[in-house]
């Protein structure tokens, strides 16, 4: 059985020690703003015996579906050292999707540099690519003032 609570406490300590303005989410995770993006860190059980730390950054919301967007994601999803791009829709028939960048690490063996580099690199990548993707495909950033 995964030690979910202990890993959550460990992740919260690491984030709070290294970042300003770490906030709790409704479902017990954490988030922090970086430029125009917001990084979400969730801790969950995986395969009944491991703990997974998911770092996720919504890059754009309300992006119109298009073949060009699908092709871009298909060819660029895995180009980053930290993070994989994917699309998320509220339902299959939604006319708009979100572009999301995600990276997972095992929480059971997590150390502070590994978590912090994953969080900071995803924040940096998302903050860099959101301008290009918005200009090309439309949509909205998490923080338009960033």
C-alpha positions as CSV (number, residue, x, y, z in Angstrom):
1,X,0.0,0.0,0.0
2,X,1.3,3.4,-1.0
3,X,2.1,5.9,1.8
4,X,0.0,8.7,0.3
5,X,-0.2,11.0,3.3
6,X,3.5,10.9,4.0
7,X,4.4,11.7,0.4
8,X,1.9,14.6,0.4
9,X,3.5,16.1,3.5
10,X,6.9,15.7,1.9
11,X,5.8,17.3,-1.4
12,X,4.2,20.2,0.5
13,X,7.4,20.8,2.5
14,X,9.6,20.8,-0.6
15,X,7.3,23.2,-2.5
16,X,6.8,25.6,0.5
17,X,10.5,25.7,1.2
18,X,11.5,26.5,-2.4
19,X,8.6,28.5,-3.8
20,X,6.5,31.5,-2.9
21,X,2.7,31.5,-2.8
22,X,2.1,27.8,-2.9
23,X,-1.6,27.3,-2.6
24,X,-3.7,24.2,-1.8
25,X,-6.2,22.9,-4.3
26,X,-9.8,21.7,-3.5
27,X,-8.7,18.1,-3.9
28,X,-5.7,18.3,-1.6
29,X,-3.0,19.1,-4.2
30,X,-0.8,22.2,-4.6
31,X,-0.4,24.9,-7.2
32,X,1.8,27.9,-7.8
33,X,1.8,30.6,-10.4
34,X,4.7,31.2,-12.8
35,X,4.3,34.0,-15.4
36,X,1.2,33.3,-17.4
37,X,1.0,29.7,-16.3
38,X,0.0,27.9,-13.1
39,X,1.6,24.6,-12.1
40,X,-0.5,21.9,-10.3
41,X,1.1,19.2,-8.3
42,X,-1.0,16.2,-7.2
43,X,-0.1,13.1,-5.2
44,X,-2.0,9.9,-5.9
45,X,-1.8,6.2,-5.4
46,X,-0.7,4.2,-8.5
47,X,-0.8,0.5,-9.0
48,X,-1.9,0.0,-5.4
49,X,1.7,0.1,-4.1
50,X,3.3,3.2,-5.4
51,X,2.8,6.9,-5.0
52,X,2.8,9.1,-8.1
53,X,3.5,12.8,-8.1
54,X,1.8,14.4,-11.1
55,X,3.1,17.9,-12.2
56,X,0.6,19.4,-14.7
57,X,0.5,22.8,-16.4
58,X,-2.6,23.9,-18.4
59,X,-0.9,25.7,-21.3
60,X,-4.1,27.0,-23.0
61,X,-7.8,26.7,-22.5
62,X,-10.7,27.0,-25.0
63,X,-8.6,26.1,-28.0
64,X,-10.8,25.4,-31.1
65,X,-10.4,21.8,-32.3
66,X,-8.7,21.6,-35.6
67,X,-6.7,19.1,-37.7
68,X,-3.7,21.5,-37.5
69,X,-3.8,21.4,-33.7
70,X,-4.0,17.6,-33.6
71,X,-1.1,17.4,-36.0
72,X,1.0,19.8,-33.9
73,X,0.3,17.8,-30.7
74,X,1.1,14.5,-32.5
75,X,4.4,15.7,-33.7
76,X,5.5,17.8,-30.7
77,X,4.0,16.0,-27.7
78,X,7.2,14.4,-26.6
79,X,9.8,16.9,-27.7
80,X,10.5,18.3,-24.2
81,X,12.9,16.7,-21.7
82,X,10.4,17.5,-19.0
83,X,6.8,17.1,-19.9
84,X,4.5,15.7,-22.5
85,X,1.9,17.8,-24.3
86,X,-1.7,16.4,-24.6
87,X,-5.2,17.6,-25.2
88,X,-8.0,17.4,-22.7
89,X,-11.7,18.0,-23.4
90,X,-14.6,18.3,-21.0
91,X,-16.4,15.7,-23.2
92,X,-15.9,14.0,-26.5
93,X,-18.2,16.4,-28.4
94,X,-16.7,19.6,-27.0
95,X,-15.8,22.1,-29.6
96,X,-12.8,23.4,-27.7
97,X,-10.0,21.6,-25.8
98,X,-7.2,22.5,-23.4
99,X,-3.5,22.0,-24.2
100,X,-1.8,20.5,-21.1
101,X,1.9,19.8,-20.3
102,X,2.4,16.9,-17.8
103,X,5.3,15.1,-16.1
104,X,5.1,12.3,-13.5
105,X,7.6,11.1,-11.0
106,X,7.5,8.3,-8.4
107,X,6.8,9.8,-5.0
108,X,8.1,6.9,-3.0
109,X,11.8,7.8,-3.9
110,X,11.4,11.5,-4.5
111,X,14.1,13.9,-3.5
112,X,13.9,17.7,-3.4
113,X,16.0,18.5,-6.5
114,X,14.0,16.1,-8.6
115,X,10.7,17.6,-7.7
116,X,11.8,21.2,-7.9
117,X,13.5,20.8,-11.3
118,X,10.3,19.1,-12.7
119,X,8.1,21.9,-11.4
120,X,10.4,24.7,-12.5
121,X,11.1,23.2,-15.9
122,X,7.4,22.6,-16.7
123,X,6.6,26.1,-15.6
124,X,9.3,27.5,-17.8
125,X,8.3,25.4,-20.9
126,X,4.6,26.3,-20.5
127,X,5.4,30.0,-20.1
128,X,7.5,29.8,-23.3
129,X,5.2,27.9,-25.6
130,X,1.9,29.4,-24.6
131,X,2.5,32.6,-26.7
132,X,3.3,30.7,-29.8
133,X,0.5,28.2,-29.4
134,X,-2.1,31.0,-28.7
135,X,-1.0,32.9,-31.8
136,X,-1.2,29.8,-33.9
137,X,-4.3,28.0,-32.6
138,X,-6.2,30.5,-30.4
139,X,-7.3,29.9,-26.8
140,X,-6.6,31.6,-23.5
141,X,-3.7,31.3,-21.0
142,X,-4.3,30.6,-17.4
143,X,-3.2,34.1,-16.5
144,X,-3.5,36.6,-19.4
145,X,-1.7,39.3,-17.3
146,X,1.4,37.2,-17.1
